[in-house]
């Protein structure tokens, strides 16, 4: 249970974690984004953030996180203690056995540190999802999520009953190795989370007694209803006795309010272009400042920016505390989708400073 529930550090009201999309800014490359992720995960571990998640997205030039398991293996090589995981893997895009093998491998690389966060959305547009799944039946894929989840769980636990078609199939690395002659296998396995931006996964996570993470950063209006549904649906399980819910939060701290606004506008413009079907690299602050927003685009910015907690470190501290109080979240998973690697790294440093975060002592 302690692999799921975090411990708040410093003056933070709940554990603080990181969600990384490996964003690629204008003038940079995917290699630059990977190096930034390596620097950020080391910073997060050093400063006492609880976990570090990467998210699956596809066909978006400004987001290099199409392969979470590959990135997590890279990050595991740069860290020793911080929990690493997916926030999340879009299960309908993959065969459950493949995910069980990938995350079993990660668990072998970083024992006791791996989270497997699962979503049912494609993480992309319909055409790209069809190319990923080799099927046009996207709605069916989402509806099959509970069955896929059950299958994945049985692969992770080597728990198919005798007579099942998959009873003799095993995800390796995995628990079946402990039963082999002379086998010794860690009892650890990835901690399974459900992710969502609506009520479906909230209710399913509650019914199964799993931890739940809600995408507040892009579905803020649904946060409290989804968390209420999760808590009311919750049934104790072998994983959790009581509900545990985190929320994804967009936040950016800078040395001044003006600089914070300049940085978050780069992500806002990138989002506008994505919504217009013209995805690209994350623009520079100068490009965002000179961009001629249409009336509809300006209205989008006015509705989008208030949901990003940004400003001076003190303002971000106040905003995150207020969000915890309003939602009752057990953990905040902070994302900063901006152009500048320096601004991103600086933001997490400032947030750690304002909360007095400290890394736990090495075991």
C-alpha positions in Angstrom: 0.0 0.0 0.0 2.9 2.4 0.6 3.8 2.0 -3.1 0.6 3.9 -3.9 0.0 6.3 -1.1 2.6 9.1 -1.1 3.9 11.1 1.9 3.6 14.8 1.8 7.0 16.6 2.1 7.7 20.0 3.6 4.7 22.2 3.8 2.8 20.6 0.9 -0.7 19.5 1.9 -0.4 16.3 -0.2 2.4 14.6 -2.1 3.5 16.4 -5.2 4.5 14.5 -8.4 5.4 15.2 -12.0 3.6 14.5 -15.3 5.9 14.9 -18.3 4.8 15.0 -22.0 8.4 15.4 -23.3 7.3 18.5 -25.1 9.4 19.7 -28.1 9.7 23.4 -28.5 10.3 25.4 -31.7 14.0 25.3 -32.5 14.6 22.1 -30.5 14.6 18.4 -31.3 13.1 15.2 -29.8 16.7 14.5 -28.5 16.6 17.8 -26.7 13.2 16.8 -25.1 14.6 13.5 -23.9 17.6 15.3 -22.3 15.2 17.7 -20.6 13.2 14.8 -19.3 16.4 13.2 -17.9 17.3 16.5 -16.2 13.8 16.9 -14.8 13.5 13.4 -13.4 16.8 13.8 -11.6 15.6 17.2 -10.3 12.3 15.6 -9.1 14.1 12.8 -7.3 16.6 15.2 -5.7 13.9 17.7 -4.6 11.4 15.1 -3.1 8.6 14.8 -5.7 6.9 11.5 -5.1 6.5 10.0 -8.6 7.3 10.9 -12.2 4.8 9.9 -15.0 4.9 10.1 -18.7 1.9 10.2 -21.0 1.1 8.4 -24.3 0.3 10.7 -27.2 0.6 10.1 -30.9 1.0 12.1 -34.1 1.7 15.4 -32.3 5.0 17.1 -33.4 5.3 19.0 -30.1 4.9 15.9 -27.9 7.6 13.2 -28.0 6.0 10.8 -25.5 4.6 8.3 -27.9 6.3 5.3 -26.2 6.0 5.6 -22.4 7.7 2.3 -21.6 10.8 3.2 -23.7 11.1 6.6 -22.0 10.6 5.1 -18.5 13.4 2.7 -19.1 15.6 5.7 -20.0 14.5 7.5 -16.9 15.1 4.5 -14.7 18.7 4.5 -15.7 19.0 8.1 -14.4 17.3 7.6 -11.0 17.4 5.4 -7.9 14.4 6.1 -5.7 11.6 8.0 -7.3 8.5 6.1 -8.5 8.2 6.0 -12.3 5.1 5.3 -14.4 2.7 6.0 -17.1 0.1 8.7 -16.9 -0.9 6.9 -18.9 -0.7 4.0 -21.4 -3.8 4.0 -23.6 -4.8 0.3 -23.2 -7.1 0.0 -26.2 -4.1 0.8 -28.4 -2.2 -2.3 -27.3 -2.5 -6.0 -26.6 -2.7 -6.5 -22.8 0.1 -9.1 -23.0 2.4 -6.6 -24.6 1.8 -4.1 -21.8 2.3 -6.7 -19.1 5.6 -7.7 -20.7 6.8 -4.0 -21.1 5.9 -3.1 -17.5 7.2 -6.4 -16.1 10.5 -5.5 -17.8 10.4 -2.1 -16.2 9.7 -3.6 -12.8 12.8 -5.8 -13.3 14.8 -2.7 -14.1 13.5 -0.6 -11.2 12.0 -3.0 -8.6 9.2 -1.6 -6.5 9.2 1.7 -8.3 6.8 1.2 -11.3 3.3 2.5 -11.8 1.1 1.4 -14.6 -1.5 4.1 -15.2 -4.1 3.1 -17.8 -6.5 5.1 -19.9 -9.1 4.2 -22.4 -8.9 7.1 -24.8 -6.7 6.8 -27.9 -4.3 9.7 -27.0 -4.7 11.0 -30.5 -7.2 11.6 -33.4 -9.4 8.8 -34.9 -7.3 8.2 -38.0 -4.1 7.7 -35.9 -5.9 5.5 -33.5 -7.1 3.3 -36.3 -3.5 3.0 -37.6 -2.3 2.0 -34.1 -5.1 -0.5 -33.6 -5.4 -1.8 -37.2 -9.1 -1.4 -36.7 -11.8 1.2 -37.5 -13.9 0.1 -34.6 -12.7 2.7 -32.1 -15.8 2.9 -30.0 -15.8 -0.8 -29.5 -12.2 -0.6 -28.3 -13.2 1.9 -25.5 -16.2 -0.3 -24.6 -14.0 -3.3 -24.2 -11.7 -1.5 -21.7 -13.0 -3.5 -18.6 -12.3 -6.8 -20.4 -8.9 -5.7 -21.5 -8.1 -4.5 -18.0 -9.1 -7.8 -16.5 -6.9 -9.7 -19.0 -4.0 -7.4 -18.3 -4.3 -7.9 -14.6 -4.4 -11.7 -15.0 -1.2 -11.5 -17.1 0.5 -9.4 -14.4 -0.5 -11.9 -11.7 -0.1 -15.1 -13.7 -3.7 -15.8 -12.6 -5.6 -17.3 -15.5 -7.6 -20.3 -14.3 -6.9 -23.8 -15.6 -8.6 -24.4 -18.9 -8.5 -20.8 -20.0 -7.0 -20.4 -23.5 -4.2 -18.2 -22.0 -3.5 -20.3 -18.9 -0.2 -21.5 -20.4 0.9 -18.0 -21.6 3.0 -15.9 -19.3 4.2 -12.3 -19.3 7.9 -12.5 -18.8 9.4 -11.0 -16.7 6.7 -11.9 -14.3 5.5 -14.0 -11.3 5.5 -17.3 -13.1 9.4 -17.2 -12.9 9.2 -17.7 -9.1 7.4 -21.0 -9.7 10.0 -22.3 -12.2 12.5 -24.8 -10.8 15.1 -22.9 -8.8 13.1 -19.7 -9.5 13.4 -16.6 -7.3 11.2 -13.7 -8.3 10.5 -10.3 -6.6 7.0 -10.0 -5.1 6.8 -6.5 -6.6 4.6 -5.9 -9.6 3.6 -2.6 -11.2 0.9 -0.7 -9.3 -2.1 -0.4 -11.5 -3.9 2.9 -11.7 -6.9 4.0 -13.8 -6.9 7.4 -15.4 -9.7 9.4 -16.8 -11.3 12.7 -17.8 -14.9 11.6 -17.2 -17.0 9.4 -14.9 -16.4 6.0 -16.7 -12.9 5.2 -15.3 -13.7 6.9 -12.0 -16.6 4.5 -11.4 -14.6 1.5 -12.6 -11.6 2.4 -10.4 -13.9 2.7 -7.4 -15.6 -0.6 -8.1 -12.3 -2.4 -8.4 -10.7 -0.7 -5.5 -7.9 0.8 -7.6 -6.2 4.2 -7.3 -7.6 6.8 -9.7 -6.0 9.8 -11.4 -8.2 12.5 -13.0 -7.1 14.8 -15.8 -8.0 18.1 -14.2 -5.5 19.9 -16.4 -7.8 19.5 -19.5 -11.2 18.6 -18.0 -11.5 20.9 -14.9 -15.3 21.1 -15.1 -15.6 17.3 -14.5 -13.0 17.0 -11.7 -15.3 17.2 -8.6 -18.1 15.1 -10.1 -15.6 12.4 -11.2 -13.9 12.3 -7.8 -17.2 12.2 -6.0 -18.3 9.2 -8.2 -15.0 7.4 -7.6 -15.3 7.8 -3.8 -19.0 6.8 -3.7 -18.3 3.8 -6.0 -15.2 2.6 -4.0 -15.0 -0.9 -2.7 -12.1 -2.0 -0.6 -9.7 -4.4 -2.3 -6.4 -6.1 -1.8 -4.8 -3.0 -3.3 -6.5 -0.3 -1.2 -8.6 -0.1 1.9 -9.8 3.4 1.2 -9.9 5.6 -2.0 -6.8 7.3 -3.2 -7.2 9.9 -6.0 -4.6 12.1 -7.6 -5.3 14.9 -10.1 -3.2 16.2 -13.0 -2.6 19.9 -12.7 -1.1 22.4 -15.1 1.2 24.7 -13.1 4.0 27.0 -13.9 6.0 29.1 -11.4 8.4 31.8 -12.5 10.2 34.7 -10.9 7.5 37.1 -11.9 3.8 37.0 -12.8 4.7 38.5 -16.3 7.2 35.8 -17.0 4.8 33.0 -15.9 2.2 34.4 -18.2 4.6 34.6 -21.2 5.5 30.9 -20.7 2.0 29.5 -20.3 0.9 31.4 -23.4 3.2 29.2 -25.5 1.3 26.1 -24.4 -2.0 27.8 -25.0 -1.1 28.7 -28.6 0.1 25.1 -29.1 -3.3 23.9 -27.9 -5.1 26.3 -30.2 -3.2 25.0 -33.2 -3.9 21.4 -32.2 -7.6 22.1 -31.9 -7.5 23.7 -35.4 -6.0 20.5 -36.8 -2.6 22.2 -37.3 -0.4 20.6 -34.6 3.2 21.7 -34.4 6.2 22.3 -32.2 5.5 24.4 -29.0 6.0 28.0 -30.1 8.4 30.5 -28.4 7.2 33.2 -26.0 8.0 35.8 -28.7 5.9 34.0 -31.2 3.0 33.7 -28.8 3.3 37.4 -28.0 3.2 38.5 -31.6 0.4 36.1 -32.7 -2.8 37.7 -33.8 -5.5 35.8 -31.9 -8.9 35.7 -33.5 -11.9 36.4 -31.3 -12.7 32.7 -30.9 -9.0 32.0 -30.1 -8.9 34.8 -27.5 -12.0 33.4 -25.9 -10.4 30.0 -25.7 -7.3 31.5 -24.0 -9.5 33.3 -21.5 -11.2 30.0 -20.6 -8.0 27.9 -20.7 -5.5 30.0 -18.8 -7.5 30.3 -15.5 -7.1 26.5 -15.1 -3.3 26.8 -15.2 -1.9 27.6 -11.8 0.7 30.1 -12.7 2.6 33.1 -11.3 5.2 33.7 -8.6 6.1 30.7 -6.4 3.9 32.2 -3.7 0.9 32.5 -6.0 1.4 28.9 -7.2 1.7 27.7 -3.6 -1.6 29.4 -2.8 -3.3 28.1 -6.0 -2.3 24.5 -5.5 -3.3 24.5 -1.8 -6.7 25.9 -2.8 -7.1 23.2 -5.4 -6.4 20.5 -2.8 -8.9 22.0 -0.5 -11.6 22.3 -3.2 -11.2 18.8 -4.6 -9.9 16.8 -1.7 -7.2 15.3 -3.9 -4.8 12.9 -2.2 -1.9 13.9 -4.6 -1.1 16.5 -7.2 0.6 15.4 -10.4 2.0 18.7 -11.9 2.6 19.2 -15.6 4.2 22.2 -17.3 3.8 22.2 -21.0 5.8 25.2 -22.2 8.4 26.0 -24.8 11.5 26.5 -22.7 13.3 23.6 -21.0 14.9 26.2 -18.7 11.5 27.6 -17.7 10.1 24.1 -17.1 13.1 23.1 -14.9 13.0 26.4 -13.1 9.3 26.0 -12.3 9.7 22.7 -10.6 12.7 24.1 -8.6 10.6 27.1 -7.5 7.7 24.9 -6.5 10.0 22.6 -4.5 11.5 25.7 -2.8 8.2 27.3 -1.9 7.0 24.0 -0.3 10.3 23.2 1.3 10.3 19.8 -0.4 13.1 17.4 0.7 13.9 14.0 -0.7 13.5 11.0 1.7 16.7 9.6 3.1 18.3 6.9 1.0 17.4 3.4 2.1 
